[in-house]
């Protein structure tokens, strides 16, 4: 046998330097699940025997993930149509992130709540969505009418039922009456006087 004859066998793995490994890991962490598999698989294809274990260590993933990525590279039709963002990973709703939003909301509509005299669980507000949003903004909380709808639903307010019979007459400046009542209520409470609310429609009042 010739002394210059080289032994056959797997090629020795050439690893990257520390700086490149850190950049690879940083890039990998910025990708979604599907693209992470693809990236890990492509990096593995660049290397010789032992590349899967090495890339798994550098990227902090499992070998199974790399194997799945390699399979998807060979068979693109197998790639699932996944969500780019994991469920629940998006921006949270305003009603969950704005501090004290529930208390301010209930305070704003407190003087404008009405309901069914025969069922205390059914209640609604005489304020429109835009008006509620405006009053909330005056209290330092700026929200859209969509968020107002969610707050009404959260606190179990319902839409006012349509009247089955025509009213005797229309009352002009109806909203002004509620504003006046709210003003008087505030003045009486500030002076330490009691304020009682009664529903004259209830049968046994």
Beta strands, then each sheet from edge to edge (+ up, - down):
strand 1: 113-116
strand 2: 119-125
sheet 1: 1+ 2-
end
